[in-house]
Amino acid sequence: MRHGKKVAHLGRTNTHRKAMLANMASSLIEHKRINTTLAKAKALKQFVEPLVTRSKQDTTHNRRIVFRALRDKYAVTELFRTVSEKVGDRQGGYTRIIKLGNRLGDNADMALIEFVDFNDVYETEKPKKKKSRRRGAKKATTEAAATEVVEEQPAEETAAADAQESAPEAETPAADAASTEENKAE
């Protein structure tokens, strides 16, 4: 039975596993995302999340506890400066694991582990696009073209066009055809 055995051993001794997780956590903090196996990503998530929670309160005690786990002063500085600013309002769930498929050599399940707030691809606040109606766009371009045409016409042609529009309906071709039929009937 497997009761009370929560630690993923990852096929390593205790000291090797702690050193590996500390190195992976430092790389994750430095690069904001890393590729690894799925089992290591799950173990790393359990290792890193409490450290990120500690980094929200910048005290000497919290820095010492995080340094004891990471053993890298540059990673500790990066964690308390940049990472803690981004995750300050988040209650938990600082990392995301994305499955990538299987590795070619040994068919191991691969995964990408990353900080949620540092990913630009999955932005929750997307810029809103303006909804342009197709008819409105055509109408606007037609009106713009009409104003250009009117401006390009000389004054004489504009006056002639106005005279045709104000002429009575009898001069239209349909009215002419009706008058010619009446003349033939008489």
C-alpha positions as CSV (number, residue, x, y, z in Angstrom):
1,M,0.0,0.0,0.0
2,R,1.1,3.6,-0.7
3,H,-0.4,5.4,2.3
4,G,1.5,8.5,3.4
5,K,4.0,8.5,0.6
6,K,3.3,11.9,-1.0
7,V,6.9,12.6,-2.2
8,A,7.6,11.9,-5.8
9,H,11.1,10.2,-5.6
10,L,11.8,10.6,-9.3
11,G,14.3,7.7,-9.2
12,R,16.8,9.8,-7.1
13,T,18.2,9.9,-3.6
14,N,16.9,12.5,-1.2
15,T,19.9,14.9,-1.6
16,H,20.0,14.5,-5.4
17,R,16.3,15.2,-5.6
18,K,16.6,18.4,-3.5
19,A,19.5,19.7,-5.5
20,M,17.7,19.0,-8.8
21,L,14.5,20.7,-7.7
22,A,16.5,23.7,-6.4
23,N,18.3,24.0,-9.7
24,M,15.1,23.6,-11.7
25,A,13.4,26.2,-9.5
26,S,16.2,28.7,-10.1
27,S,16.0,28.1,-13.8
28,L,12.2,28.6,-13.7
29,I,12.6,31.9,-11.8
30,E,15.3,33.1,-14.2
31,H,13.7,32.1,-17.5
32,K,10.0,32.2,-16.4
33,R,9.3,28.8,-18.2
34,I,11.2,25.6,-18.7
35,N,10.7,22.3,-20.5
36,T,11.0,19.1,-18.5
37,T,9.2,15.8,-17.9
38,L,5.7,15.8,-16.6
39,A,6.7,14.1,-13.3
40,K,9.5,16.6,-12.7
41,A,7.1,19.5,-13.6
42,K,4.5,18.3,-11.0
43,A,7.2,17.9,-8.3
44,L,8.6,21.3,-9.2
45,K,5.2,22.9,-8.9
46,Q,4.9,21.6,-5.3
47,F,8.4,22.9,-4.6
48,V,8.1,26.4,-6.1
49,E,4.6,27.5,-5.1
50,P,5.3,27.9,-1.4
51,L,8.4,29.8,-2.2
52,V,6.5,32.3,-4.3
53,T,3.9,32.7,-1.5
54,R,6.8,33.5,0.8
55,S,8.1,36.1,-1.6
56,K,5.0,38.2,-1.3
57,Q,6.2,39.5,2.1
58,D,9.7,40.8,1.7
59,T,11.2,40.1,5.1
60,T,14.6,38.9,6.1
61,H,13.1,35.7,7.5
62,N,11.3,34.9,4.3
63,R,14.4,35.6,2.2
64,R,16.4,33.2,4.4
65,I,13.9,30.4,4.1
66,V,13.7,30.9,0.3
67,F,17.5,30.9,0.1
68,R,17.7,27.7,2.1
69,A,15.5,26.0,-0.5
70,L,17.0,27.6,-3.7
71,R,20.7,28.1,-2.7
72,D,21.1,30.8,-5.4
73,K,21.1,34.5,-4.3
74,Y,20.4,35.8,-7.8
75,A,17.3,33.6,-8.1
76,V,16.2,34.8,-4.6
77,T,16.6,38.4,-5.7
78,E,14.7,37.9,-8.9
79,L,11.9,36.1,-7.0
80,F,11.5,38.9,-4.5
81,R,11.7,41.7,-7.0
82,T,10.0,40.8,-10.3
83,V,8.0,37.7,-9.6
84,S,6.5,38.9,-6.3
85,E,5.3,42.1,-8.0
86,K,3.4,40.3,-10.7
87,V,1.8,37.7,-8.4
88,G,1.0,40.1,-5.5
89,D,-2.7,39.9,-5.9
90,R,-3.0,36.2,-6.8
91,Q,-4.0,33.8,-4.1
92,G,-2.3,30.8,-5.5
93,G,-1.8,28.8,-8.6
94,Y,1.3,30.7,-9.7
95,T,2.5,28.1,-12.3
96,R,0.9,26.4,-15.2
97,I,1.8,22.9,-16.6
98,I,1.2,22.4,-20.4
99,K,1.7,18.8,-21.7
100,L,3.8,18.7,-24.9
101,G,3.7,15.1,-25.9
102,N,6.3,12.4,-25.7
103,R,10.1,12.6,-26.0
104,L,11.6,10.8,-29.0
105,G,14.4,9.0,-27.3
106,D,12.6,7.3,-24.4
107,N,9.0,8.2,-24.9
108,A,8.8,10.2,-21.7
109,D,5.8,12.5,-21.2
110,M,7.2,16.1,-21.7
111,A,5.7,19.3,-20.2
112,L,6.2,23.0,-20.2
113,I,6.0,24.6,-16.7
114,E,5.7,28.4,-16.6
115,F,4.6,31.3,-14.4
116,V,1.0,32.2,-15.2
117,D,1.5,36.0,-15.0
118,F,4.5,36.1,-17.3
119,N,3.0,34.5,-20.3
120,D,2.1,37.0,-23.1
121,V,0.3,34.3,-25.3
122,Y,-2.5,33.6,-22.8
123,E,-3.3,37.2,-21.9
124,T,-6.7,37.4,-20.3
125,E,-7.2,41.1,-21.1
126,K,-7.1,41.2,-24.9
127,P,-7.4,44.5,-26.7
128,K,-10.9,44.9,-28.0
129,K,-11.3,45.1,-31.7
130,K,-13.7,47.7,-33.2
131,K,-16.7,46.1,-34.7
132,S,-17.0,47.5,-38.2
133,R,-20.2,46.7,-40.0
134,R,-19.7,45.9,-43.6
135,R,-22.6,48.1,-44.8
136,G,-21.3,51.1,-42.8
137,A,-17.8,50.7,-44.2
138,K,-19.2,50.6,-47.8
139,K,-21.5,53.6,-47.1
140,A,-18.6,55.7,-45.7
141,T,-16.3,54.9,-48.6
142,T,-19.1,55.7,-51.1
143,E,-19.8,59.0,-49.5
144,A,-16.1,59.9,-49.5
145,A,-15.8,59.0,-53.2
146,A,-18.9,61.1,-54.0
147,T,-17.5,64.1,-52.3
148,E,-14.3,63.8,-54.2
149,V,-16.1,63.5,-57.5
150,V,-18.2,66.6,-56.8
151,E,-15.1,68.6,-55.8
152,E,-13.3,67.6,-59.1
153,Q,-16.1,68.7,-61.4
154,P,-15.8,72.2,-62.9
155,A,-18.4,74.8,-62.1
156,E,-20.0,74.6,-65.7
157,E,-20.6,70.9,-65.4
158,T,-22.1,71.2,-61.9
159,A,-24.5,73.9,-63.2
160,A,-25.5,71.7,-66.1
161,A,-26.1,68.7,-63.8
162,D,-28.2,70.9,-61.5
163,A,-30.3,72.1,-64.5
164,Q,-31.0,68.5,-65.5
165,E,-32.1,67.6,-62.0
166,S,-34.5,70.7,-61.8
167,A,-36.0,70.0,-65.3
168,P,-39.6,68.8,-65.4
169,E,-40.3,65.0,-65.7
170,A,-41.7,65.4,-69.3
171,E,-38.2,65.6,-70.6
172,T,-37.3,62.1,-69.3
173,P,-37.2,59.3,-71.9
174,A,-40.2,57.5,-70.3
175,A,-42.3,60.6,-70.6
176,D,-41.1,61.1,-74.2
177,A,-42.2,57.6,-75.1
178,A,-45.6,58.1,-73.6
179,S,-46.1,61.4,-75.5
180,T,-45.1,59.8,-78.8
181,E,-47.7,57.0,-78.3
182,E,-50.4,59.6,-77.8
183,N,-49.4,61.4,-81.0
184,K,-49.6,58.2,-83.0
185,A,-53.1,57.4,-81.6
186,E,-54.4,60.8,-82.7
